Amino acid sequence: MATTLQYTVTGMTCSHCESAVRQEVEALDGVQGVEVSAASGTLRLTAEDPERVSDDAVIAAVDEAGYEAVRAS
């Protein structure tokens, strides 16, 4: 069963930022879909199995794109 996870991302200012984050997160195993908004500073992803997509992996992927993320509560 697919699950949606949400994160707050800081430092994004434009569509290029959104694209960089999207590309890194989409490459994670188990991620089905990614929505990124620089305007709201959010990242929402759909995971086919949330056990396969760890917060650490998502945060590391966002870091690789050059930004910081925390899991939204």
C-alpha positions, 0 to 999 in steps of 0.5 A: 500500500502506497504511503505519502511522506512529507518533508520541509526543505530549506534553501529552495528558491526556483524551479531549478531547485525543485528539479534538483531535489526531485531528481535526487529523491526520484532516484531512491529505491521504492519512491513512486512519485515526487512533488516539490514546491520551492514556494512552500518549501515542501517535498511530498513523496509517494512510497510503494513501501514506506519501510524501504524509504527511510528518512535518512535516505530522503534527507541525504538525497536532498542534501546531495541536491544542495538543500536541507530537509526535515520530516514534517510532523 
